[in-house]
Amino acid sequence: MEDPDIDEPLVLASSSGPSAPVDAEKLENLGNMGFSPNHARKALKETGGDMERAVDWLFSHPDDQGDVEEGGQTADTERPKETPGSDVPPARFELQSIICHKGGSIHAGHYVAFIKRQLEAGKGKSWVLYNDEKVVEADNVEEVKKFAYVYFLERL
């Protein structure tokens, strides 16, 4: 079968596509759903203006910065991206809460939480046990800390 233009790029006659203008109403609707204008604009351009596919694209690309501007150019590609947080040592953390399992196995028993809270003004933080409907101040959690499933830390 002879096809003389097999190596030529396919040109679609449709007006949708990455270079087509974005429908302002669709952009506003996505904004009302909580998406940033740049992220919504990129999703609409990537999906040819289809709202359903754009929403799917937004949820499939949560880390995408959505940096496509009206002219189809990327926004400020020269700017270096900064990593959040700090890499300056020493990193100091304080244990805020732990989750433990009470029971013979993971198939029997239940989980409890110990959370460090300010109970009285002027005093330091105390450990509080949250066990279903029972909430009490915990005396000594040092032994419990050794067997916790999850540790929650706060950077100081």
C-alpha positions as CSV (number, residue, x, y, z in Angstrom):
1,M,0.0,0.0,0.0
2,E,1.5,3.3,-1.1
3,D,1.3,6.3,1.3
4,P,3.5,9.2,0.1
5,D,3.0,11.4,3.2
6,I,3.5,8.6,5.8
7,D,6.4,10.5,7.4
8,E,4.6,13.9,7.5
9,P,3.2,15.0,10.9
10,L,-0.6,14.6,11.3
11,V,-2.4,17.9,11.2
12,L,-5.8,18.0,12.8
13,A,-8.4,20.6,11.5
14,S,-9.9,20.9,15.0
15,S,-9.5,24.2,16.8
16,S,-8.9,22.5,20.1
17,G,-5.4,21.5,21.3
18,P,-2.6,23.0,23.3
19,S,-2.5,26.3,21.3
20,A,-6.3,26.8,21.3
21,P,-7.7,29.5,23.7
22,V,-9.2,28.2,26.9
23,D,-13.0,28.6,27.5
24,A,-13.2,31.1,30.4
25,E,-16.4,29.5,31.8
26,K,-14.7,26.1,32.0
27,L,-11.6,27.7,33.6
28,E,-13.9,29.4,36.2
29,N,-15.7,26.1,36.9
30,L,-12.4,24.3,37.5
31,G,-11.4,27.2,39.7
32,N,-14.6,26.8,41.7
33,M,-13.6,23.2,42.3
34,G,-10.4,24.4,44.0
35,F,-7.9,24.1,41.2
36,S,-5.5,27.0,40.5
37,P,-6.0,28.9,37.3
38,N,-2.7,27.8,35.8
39,H,-3.3,24.2,36.7
40,A,-6.8,24.3,35.3
41,R,-5.7,26.1,32.1
42,K,-3.0,23.4,31.5
43,A,-5.5,20.6,32.1
44,L,-8.0,22.1,29.6
45,K,-5.3,22.6,27.0
46,E,-4.0,19.1,27.5
47,T,-7.4,17.6,27.1
48,G,-8.7,19.7,24.2
49,G,-11.1,21.6,26.4
50,D,-13.1,18.5,27.6
51,M,-14.2,19.2,31.2
52,E,-14.5,15.6,32.3
53,R,-11.1,14.7,30.9
54,A,-9.6,17.9,32.4
55,V,-10.8,16.9,35.9
56,D,-9.4,13.4,35.4
57,W,-6.1,15.0,34.2
58,L,-6.0,17.3,37.2
59,F,-6.4,14.4,39.7
60,S,-3.9,12.3,37.7
61,H,-1.2,15.1,37.7
62,P,-1.5,16.7,41.2
63,D,2.3,17.6,41.3
64,D,2.2,19.3,37.9
65,Q,2.6,23.1,38.4
66,G,0.2,23.9,35.6
67,D,2.7,26.5,34.4
68,V,1.2,27.0,30.9
69,E,0.3,30.6,30.3
70,E,-2.2,32.1,27.8
71,G,0.4,32.3,25.0
72,G,1.2,28.6,25.4
73,Q,4.6,29.5,26.9
74,T,5.8,28.0,30.2
75,A,6.0,30.4,33.1
76,D,9.4,31.6,34.2
77,T,11.4,28.5,33.4
78,E,14.6,30.3,34.4
79,R,13.6,30.5,38.1
80,P,15.2,27.7,40.2
81,K,12.8,25.6,42.2
82,E,13.4,25.7,45.9
83,T,13.1,22.7,48.1
84,P,10.8,23.3,51.1
85,G,12.3,23.0,54.6
86,S,15.8,23.4,55.7
87,D,18.9,21.3,55.3
88,V,20.9,23.1,58.0
89,P,22.0,20.7,60.7
90,P,21.3,19.8,63.4
91,A,17.7,18.9,62.7
92,R,15.9,18.8,66.0
93,F,12.6,17.1,66.5
94,E,10.2,16.6,69.3
95,L,7.9,13.6,69.7
96,Q,4.3,14.8,69.5
97,S,2.2,11.7,69.4
98,I,2.3,7.9,68.9
99,I,-0.1,5.3,67.9
100,C,0.0,1.8,69.5
101,H,-1.9,-1.4,69.0
102,K,-3.4,-3.1,72.0
103,G,-4.1,-6.8,71.5
104,G,-2.6,-10.2,70.8
105,S,-2.2,-9.7,67.0
106,I,-3.1,-7.3,64.3
107,H,-6.2,-9.3,63.7
108,A,-7.5,-8.8,67.3
109,G,-7.4,-5.7,69.4
110,H,-7.6,-2.0,68.6
111,Y,-5.4,1.1,68.3
112,V,-4.9,3.8,70.8
113,A,-3.1,7.2,70.6
114,F,-0.9,9.0,73.0
115,I,-0.7,12.8,72.3
116,K,1.4,15.4,74.0
117,R,-1.0,18.2,75.0
118,Q,-1.0,21.4,77.2
119,L,-3.4,20.5,79.9
120,E,-3.0,23.3,82.4
121,A,-1.8,26.8,81.8
122,G,1.7,27.4,83.1
123,K,2.6,23.7,83.1
124,G,4.5,21.8,80.5
125,K,2.9,19.4,78.1
126,S,1.6,16.0,79.3
127,W,0.9,12.8,77.5
128,V,-2.8,12.0,77.0
129,L,-4.2,8.6,76.2
130,Y,-7.0,8.5,73.7
131,N,-8.7,5.1,73.8
132,D,-12.1,5.0,72.2
133,E,-14.3,7.0,74.5
134,K,-11.8,7.1,77.3
135,V,-9.4,10.1,77.4
136,V,-7.1,10.3,80.4
137,E,-3.7,11.7,81.3
138,A,-1.0,9.0,80.9
139,D,1.5,8.5,83.7
140,N,4.5,7.0,81.9
141,V,4.7,6.4,78.2
142,E,8.4,5.5,78.0
143,E,7.7,1.8,77.8
144,V,4.9,2.4,75.3
145,K,7.2,4.5,73.0
146,K,9.3,1.4,72.4
147,F,6.4,-0.5,70.8
148,A,4.5,2.2,69.0
149,Y,3.5,1.6,65.4
150,V,3.6,5.2,64.2
151,Y,5.6,8.1,65.6
152,F,4.6,11.7,64.9
153,L,7.4,14.3,65.2
154,E,7.5,18.1,65.0
155,R,10.6,19.9,63.8
156,L,11.8,22.5,66.3
